[in-house]
Amino acid sequence: MGFVADLALYYVPDRSGIVGLNWRLMLGSAGIPAIIVCTNVFFCPESPRWLLGKGRVADAYHSLARLRNTPLQAARDTYYIQKQLEAEDQLVSRGKLRIMELFTVPRNRRAALAAGIVMFMQQFCGVNIIAYYSATIFEESGFSTVSALAASLGFGLINWLFAGPAIWTIDTFGRRGLLLTTFPLMSLFLFLTGFAFWIPDRETRVGIVALGIYLFTIAYSPGEGPVPFTYSAEAFPLYVRDLGMSFATATTWFFNFIVSITFPRLLGAFKPQGAVGWYAAWNMIGFMLILMFMPETKALSLEELDAVFSVSTRRHVLYQLRQVPIWIKKHVLRQKNVQEQPPLYEVAEEDKTYGPTAAAA
């Protein structure tokens, strides 16, 4: 919507005593969706978890009844949430600072490391240099100002369209699988974009730059777009999950600030080739970080998550590095009878317990 507003308001002329009315309206247009959201908040039911935490069981049930298809489903989920809250109360360490346990308990620390990596890479993969400075990048390649704004609208539209498939792929291919697939592609497409700035012919240059950015967006949208928040919300044990998610969110917004404030300097010092290539290189680093430090969490029970994050970091890194040649033999060289490594962790089926779902939000 922001890119649409930029195009729609670009030709607004200045009024008497007002210079730059068009960009002022562009900036102010961002407040319209915010006002709509704020207005609709008053029509939303209160959080059932919060109500149950305050002992307001009947209110929690009526809140869920507005969100579920039948009263039976509302009663079921009210019971589930209540039991989850009781379990969390039992898990809380009395007399200890939970924020300290987030980093001093090895199982929690490994979850924080993995969540921190995916949140850090959500910013340093380079998507927000395009989201924030796409018009500037397109103009540097030779687009006119209006054409650059139109090309930026294409970026936003592609980002929106290709985020949809993640609803299915995130639980089909897994969080780790999606990232290991998309990080090399994002790196390749950013290198393509950066190198395209050396093409002397203007028409060819602007076409390749746009192609590289759009292909990068297609790779980003189902992978590093939705995965970080999903992963961070499920990696931590129940009793520190709220603190863990707060840490993860703070990480992504801190590095969002770093990326947004440093990119103009990068662009001035290293030109588009170097600035875009910098983030292309970070995608290669991100691939290695995901490979070594991020376990899969898809469809795992609480016991399985504890087993996964209880594996020492050194053991996990060595296991995943040994898995690389095995994968190459099986999927690249197409060899048969490749010897597999023994499983890194196992949990008996009867010991599984599943944590809060969307019903408990």
C-alpha positions as CSV (number, residue, x, y, z in Angstrom):
1,M,0.0,0.0,0.0
2,G,2.9,2.3,0.7
3,F,4.3,1.8,-2.8
4,V,0.8,2.5,-4.3
5,A,0.6,5.7,-2.3
6,D,4.0,6.8,-3.5
7,L,2.9,6.5,-7.1
8,A,-0.5,7.9,-6.6
9,L,0.7,11.0,-4.8
10,Y,3.9,11.7,-6.7
11,Y,2.4,14.3,-9.1
12,V,0.5,16.2,-6.4
13,P,1.6,19.9,-6.9
14,D,2.8,22.1,-4.1
15,R,0.3,24.6,-2.6
16,S,1.0,28.1,-1.6
17,G,3.4,28.1,1.3
18,I,3.9,24.3,1.2
19,V,7.0,22.9,-0.4
20,G,7.2,19.1,-1.0
21,L,3.5,18.5,-0.4
22,N,3.7,15.2,-2.3
23,W,6.2,13.5,-0.1
24,R,4.5,14.9,3.0
25,L,1.2,13.2,1.8
26,M,3.2,10.0,1.1
27,L,4.5,10.0,4.6
28,G,1.1,10.8,6.1
29,S,-0.7,8.1,4.1
30,A,1.0,5.5,6.3
31,G,-1.2,6.6,9.1
32,I,-4.4,5.6,7.4
33,P,-4.0,1.8,7.8
34,A,-2.8,2.4,11.4
35,I,-6.0,4.3,12.2
36,I,-8.1,1.5,10.7
37,V,-6.3,-1.1,12.8
38,C,-6.6,1.0,16.0
39,T,-10.3,1.4,15.3
40,N,-10.9,-2.3,14.8
41,V,-9.0,-3.2,18.0
42,F,-12.2,-2.2,20.0
43,F,-14.1,-5.0,18.1
44,C,-11.6,-7.7,18.9
45,P,-12.3,-10.2,21.7
46,E,-9.9,-10.1,24.7
47,S,-7.1,-12.6,24.8
48,P,-8.4,-15.9,26.3
49,R,-4.9,-16.6,27.9
50,W,-4.9,-13.2,29.6
51,L,-8.4,-13.7,30.9
52,L,-7.6,-17.1,32.3
53,G,-4.4,-15.8,33.8
54,K,-6.6,-13.3,35.7
55,G,-9.0,-16.1,36.8
56,R,-11.8,-14.9,34.6
57,V,-12.8,-18.4,33.2
58,A,-16.3,-17.5,32.0
59,D,-15.0,-14.4,30.1
60,A,-12.3,-16.5,28.5
61,Y,-14.8,-19.1,27.4
62,H,-17.1,-16.4,25.8
63,S,-14.1,-14.9,24.1
64,L,-13.1,-18.2,22.6
65,A,-16.7,-18.8,21.6
66,R,-16.5,-15.9,19.3
67,L,-13.4,-17.4,17.6
68,R,-14.5,-21.1,17.4
69,N,-17.1,-22.8,15.2
70,T,-18.9,-24.5,18.1
71,P,-19.3,-24.1,21.9
72,L,-17.7,-27.5,22.3
73,Q,-14.5,-26.3,20.6
74,A,-14.5,-23.2,22.8
75,A,-14.9,-25.3,25.9
76,R,-12.1,-27.7,24.8
77,D,-9.6,-24.9,24.1
78,T,-10.5,-23.1,27.3
79,Y,-9.6,-26.3,29.2
80,Y,-6.4,-26.7,27.2
81,I,-5.2,-23.2,27.8
82,Q,-6.0,-23.5,31.5
83,K,-3.9,-26.7,31.8
84,Q,-1.0,-25.0,29.8
85,L,-1.0,-22.1,32.2
86,E,-0.9,-24.5,35.2
87,A,2.0,-26.3,33.6
88,E,3.9,-23.1,33.0
89,D,3.3,-22.1,36.7
90,Q,4.9,-25.4,37.8
91,L,7.9,-24.9,35.4
92,V,8.7,-21.4,36.6
93,S,11.8,-21.5,38.9
94,R,10.9,-19.8,42.1
95,G,13.3,-17.2,43.4
96,K,15.3,-17.0,40.2
97,L,15.5,-14.5,37.4
98,R,14.1,-16.1,34.3
99,I,16.0,-13.6,32.1
100,M,19.3,-15.1,33.5
101,E,18.1,-18.6,32.8
102,L,17.5,-17.7,29.2
103,F,21.2,-17.6,28.7
104,T,22.7,-19.6,31.6
105,V,20.7,-22.8,31.1
106,P,22.3,-24.6,28.1
107,R,19.0,-25.8,26.6
108,N,17.6,-22.2,26.7
109,R,20.9,-20.7,25.5
110,R,21.0,-22.9,22.4
111,A,17.4,-21.9,21.6
112,A,18.3,-18.3,22.0
113,L,21.3,-18.7,19.7
114,A,19.2,-20.3,17.0
115,A,16.4,-17.7,17.3
116,G,19.0,-14.9,17.4
117,I,20.6,-16.1,14.2
118,V,17.4,-16.3,12.2
119,M,16.3,-12.9,13.4
120,F,19.7,-11.4,12.7
121,M,19.7,-12.8,9.2
122,Q,16.2,-11.6,8.6
123,Q,17.8,-8.1,8.5
124,F,21.2,-8.9,7.1
125,C,19.9,-11.0,4.2
126,G,19.3,-7.6,2.6
127,V,15.6,-7.5,2.2
128,N,15.1,-4.2,4.0
129,I,17.7,-2.4,1.9
130,I,15.3,-3.1,-0.9
131,A,12.1,-2.4,1.1
132,Y,13.5,0.9,2.3
133,Y,15.8,2.0,-0.6
134,S,14.4,0.2,-3.6
135,A,13.6,3.4,-5.4
136,T,17.1,4.7,-4.8
137,I,18.6,1.4,-6.1
138,F,16.5,1.4,-9.2
139,E,17.3,5.1,-9.9
140,E,21.1,4.2,-9.5
141,S,20.6,1.6,-12.2
142,G,19.1,4.1,-14.7
143,F,15.4,4.2,-14.0
144,S,13.5,7.5,-13.9
145,T,12.0,8.5,-10.6
146,V,8.5,7.4,-11.6
147,S,9.7,4.2,-13.1
148,A,11.7,3.5,-10.0
149,L,8.6,3.9,-7.9
150,A,6.7,1.6,-10.2
151,A,9.5,-1.0,-10.0
152,S,9.3,-0.7,-6.2
153,L,5.6,-1.5,-6.4
154,G,6.5,-4.6,-8.2
155,F,8.8,-5.6,-5.4
156,G,6.1,-5.1,-2.8
157,L,3.5,-7.1,-4.9
158,I,5.9,-10.0,-5.4
159,N,6.8,-10.1,-1.7
160,W,3.1,-10.3,-0.8
161,L,2.2,-12.9,-3.5
162,F,5.0,-15.3,-2.7
163,A,4.6,-15.1,1.1
164,G,1.3,-17.0,0.6
165,P,2.9,-20.4,-0.2
166,A,4.7,-20.4,3.1
167,I,1.4,-21.3,4.8
168,W,1.9,-24.8,3.3
169,T,5.6,-25.1,2.7
170,I,6.7,-24.1,6.3
171,D,5.1,-27.3,7.7
172,T,5.9,-29.4,4.6
173,F,9.6,-28.7,4.1
174,G,10.3,-27.5,7.6
175,R,11.9,-24.3,8.9
176,R,15.5,-25.4,8.5
177,G,14.9,-26.9,5.0
178,L,13.3,-23.7,3.7
179,L,16.2,-21.5,4.9
180,L,18.9,-23.9,3.6
181,T,17.2,-23.8,0.2
182,T,16.5,-20.1,0.0
183,F,19.7,-18.6,1.4
184,P,22.0,-19.7,-1.5
185,L,19.3,-18.4,-3.9
186,M,19.1,-15.0,-2.2
187,S,22.9,-14.7,-2.3
188,L,23.0,-15.6,-6.0
189,F,20.3,-13.1,-6.9
190,L,21.9,-10.3,-4.9
191,F,25.2,-11.0,-6.6
192,L,23.4,-10.9,-9.9
193,T,21.8,-7.5,-9.0
194,G,25.1,-6.0,-7.8
195,F,27.2,-7.2,-10.8
196,A,24.4,-5.9,-13.2
197,F,25.4,-2.3,-12.3
198,W,28.6,-2.8,-14.3
199,I,26.7,-3.4,-17.5
200,P,27.3,-0.4,-19.8
201,D,24.0,-0.6,-21.8
202,R,21.3,1.1,-19.9
203,E,18.3,-0.9,-21.1
204,T,20.1,-4.2,-20.3
205,R,21.3,-2.9,-16.9
206,V,17.9,-1.8,-15.6
207,G,16.3,-5.1,-16.8
208,I,18.9,-7.3,-15.0
209,V,18.8,-5.2,-11.9
210,A,15.0,-5.5,-11.7
211,L,15.2,-9.2,-12.5
212,G,17.7,-9.8,-9.7
213,I,15.7,-7.9,-7.1
214,Y,12.5,-9.7,-8.1
215,L,14.1,-13.1,-8.0
216,F,15.6,-12.3,-4.6
217,T,12.1,-11.4,-3.3
218,I,10.6,-14.6,-4.6
219,A,13.3,-16.6,-2.7
220,Y,12.9,-14.4,0.5
221,S,9.1,-14.4,0.8
222,P,8.5,-18.1,1.6
223,G,11.7,-18.5,3.6
224,E,13.4,-15.9,5.7
225,G,10.3,-13.8,5.6
226,P,7.9,-16.0,7.8
227,V,10.3,-18.5,9.3
228,P,12.1,-16.4,11.9
229,F,9.0,-15.5,14.0
230,T,7.5,-19.0,13.6
231,Y,10.8,-20.6,14.7
232,S,11.4,-18.2,17.6
233,A,7.9,-18.7,19.0
234,E,8.3,-22.5,19.3
235,A,12.0,-23.0,20.1
236,F,11.9,-21.9,23.8
237,P,10.5,-24.0,26.7
238,L,7.2,-22.8,28.1
239,Y,8.5,-21.1,31.2
240,V,10.8,-18.7,29.3
241,R,8.9,-18.5,26.0
242,D,7.7,-15.0,26.6
243,L,11.2,-13.8,27.4
244,G,12.7,-15.7,24.5
245,M,10.3,-14.2,22.0
246,S,11.0,-10.8,23.4
247,F,14.7,-11.3,23.0
248,A,14.2,-12.5,19.4
249,T,12.0,-9.6,18.5
250,A,14.4,-7.1,20.0
251,T,17.2,-8.7,18.0
252,T,15.5,-8.3,14.7
253,W,14.5,-4.6,15.3
254,F,17.9,-3.7,16.6
255,F,19.6,-5.0,13.4
256,N,16.8,-3.4,11.3
257,F,17.9,-0.1,12.8
258,I,21.6,-0.9,11.9
259,V,20.7,-1.9,8.3
260,S,18.5,1.2,7.7
261,I,21.0,3.7,9.1
262,T,24.1,2.3,7.5
263,F,23.0,1.5,4.0
264,P,23.1,5.1,2.6
265,R,26.8,5.2,3.8
266,L,27.5,1.9,2.2
267,L,25.9,3.0,-1.0
268,G,28.0,6.2,-1.1
269,A,31.3,4.5,-0.2
270,F,31.1,1.2,-2.1
271,K,28.6,2.1,-4.9
272,P,25.6,-0.2,-5.6
273,Q,27.9,-3.1,-6.6
274,G,29.7,-3.2,-3.2
275,A,26.7,-2.3,-1.1
276,V,24.5,-5.1,-2.6
277,G,27.4,-7.5,-2.8
278,W,27.9,-7.0,1.0
279,Y,24.5,-8.4,1.8
280,A,24.9,-11.1,-0.8
281,A,28.0,-12.3,1.1
282,W,26.0,-12.2,4.4
283,N,23.5,-14.7,2.8
284,M,26.4,-17.1,2.3
285,I,27.4,-16.6,6.0
286,G,23.7,-17.1,7.0
287,F,23.6,-20.4,5.1
288,M,26.5,-21.7,7.2
289,L,25.1,-20.4,10.5
290,I,21.7,-22.1,9.8
291,L,23.5,-25.3,8.8
292,M,25.5,-25.5,12.0
293,F,23.5,-23.9,14.7
294,M,19.8,-24.1,13.8
295,P,18.0,-27.4,14.6
296,E,14.7,-28.3,12.9
297,T,11.6,-27.7,15.0
298,K,8.8,-28.7,12.6
299,A,6.0,-30.6,14.3
300,L,8.0,-31.4,17.4
301,S,6.5,-32.0,20.9
302,L,7.8,-30.3,24.0
303,E,9.9,-33.4,24.8
304,E,11.4,-33.5,21.3
305,L,12.2,-29.8,21.5
306,D,14.0,-30.4,24.8
307,A,15.9,-33.3,23.3
308,V,16.9,-31.3,20.2
309,F,18.2,-28.3,22.1
310,S,19.9,-30.5,24.8
311,V,22.4,-31.7,22.2
312,S,25.6,-29.8,22.7
313,T,26.5,-27.1,20.2
314,R,29.8,-28.8,19.3
315,R,28.1,-32.1,18.7
316,H,25.4,-30.5,16.6
317,V,27.9,-28.6,14.4
318,L,30.0,-31.7,13.8
319,Y,27.0,-33.8,12.9
320,Q,25.6,-31.3,10.4
321,L,29.0,-30.8,8.8
322,R,29.4,-34.6,8.4
323,Q,25.9,-34.6,6.8
324,V,27.0,-32.3,3.9
325,P,29.0,-34.9,2.0
326,I,26.2,-37.5,2.6
327,W,23.7,-35.1,1.1
328,I,25.9,-34.4,-1.9
329,K,26.3,-38.1,-2.5
330,K,22.6,-38.8,-2.3
331,H,21.1,-35.8,-4.1
332,V,23.8,-34.5,-6.4
333,L,25.8,-37.6,-7.3
334,R,22.7,-39.8,-7.0
335,Q,24.6,-42.6,-5.4
336,K,22.8,-45.6,-4.0
337,N,23.3,-47.2,-0.6
338,V,24.9,-44.2,1.0
339,Q,25.7,-44.8,4.6
340,E,23.6,-42.6,6.9
341,Q,24.6,-41.2,10.3
342,P,22.7,-42.5,13.3
343,P,19.9,-40.2,14.6
344,L,21.1,-37.2,16.6
345,Y,18.1,-37.4,19.0
346,E,15.2,-39.6,19.7
347,V,12.0,-39.4,21.8
348,A,9.6,-42.2,22.5
349,E,6.1,-41.6,21.0
350,E,4.3,-42.1,24.3
351,D,6.4,-39.4,26.0
352,K,5.3,-36.6,23.6
353,T,3.4,-33.5,24.8
354,Y,2.6,-30.6,22.5
355,G,2.8,-27.0,23.5
356,P,0.5,-24.0,23.0
357,T,-0.9,-23.6,19.5
358,A,-2.8,-20.8,17.9
359,A,-5.8,-21.8,20.1
360,A,-3.8,-20.7,23.1
361,A,-2.7,-17.3,21.7
